[in-house]
Amino acid sequence: MLISGKPVLPQAHATDIYLTAVAILLTLVYMLGLIFRPKRKILGMGLDSLVVLVLYLLGVAGLFAVAAPA
């Protein structure tokens, strides 16, 4: 917005908003993982990393659904 002088949000596509929401959700999970520091490991990774992996895979699958033409 500072460079172009035009508002950015009205020009955002559905995929842009979706990817922003997924990024916020993944960041939130990692922040909670840093705060609570789970000791339990599943498949050699912490519970927060496993949740992020699952959310990421769901996010990629959802991206195809959002980006598909109507």
C-alpha positions in Angstrom: 0.0 0.0 0.0 2.8 2.4 0.8 4.5 1.9 -2.6 1.5 1.6 -4.9 -0.8 4.0 -3.1 -3.7 1.6 -3.5 -5.4 -0.5 -0.8 -4.2 -4.1 -1.0 -7.0 -6.0 0.6 -9.8 -5.3 -2.0 -7.4 -6.7 -4.7 -6.7 -9.9 -2.8 -7.9 -13.1 -4.3 -9.5 -16.0 -2.4 -6.2 -17.9 -2.5 -4.2 -15.0 -1.0 -6.6 -14.7 1.9 -6.6 -18.5 2.4 -2.8 -18.8 2.3 -2.6 -15.9 4.8 -5.0 -17.7 7.2 -3.0 -20.9 6.9 0.3 -19.1 7.6 -1.2 -17.4 10.7 -2.5 -20.8 11.9 0.8 -22.5 11.4 2.7 -19.7 13.2 0.2 -19.8 16.1 0.8 -23.6 16.5 4.6 -23.1 16.6 4.3 -20.2 19.0 2.2 -22.4 21.3 4.8 -25.1 21.0 7.5 -22.7 22.0 5.5 -21.5 25.0 4.4 -24.9 26.3 7.4 -27.0 25.1 5.8 -30.5 24.8 8.2 -33.2 26.0 6.3 -36.0 24.2 7.6 -37.1 20.9 5.6 -38.7 18.1 7.5 -40.1 15.1 10.7 -38.4 16.3 9.1 -34.9 16.4 7.2 -32.8 19.0 3.5 -32.7 19.0 3.5 -29.2 17.7 5.5 -30.2 14.6 3.2 -33.1 13.9 0.2 -30.7 14.2 1.9 -28.3 11.8 2.7 -31.1 9.3 -1.0 -32.2 9.3 -2.3 -28.6 9.0 0.2 -28.0 6.2 -1.0 -31.0 4.2 -4.6 -30.1 4.8 -3.8 -26.5 3.8 -2.2 -27.6 0.5 -5.3 -29.8 -0.2 -7.6 -27.0 0.7 -5.6 -24.6 -1.6 -6.6 -26.8 -4.6 -10.2 -26.6 -3.5 -10.1 -22.8 -3.1 -8.2 -22.3 -6.4 -10.4 -24.5 -8.4 -12.6 -22.7 -10.9 -16.3 -22.5 -9.9 
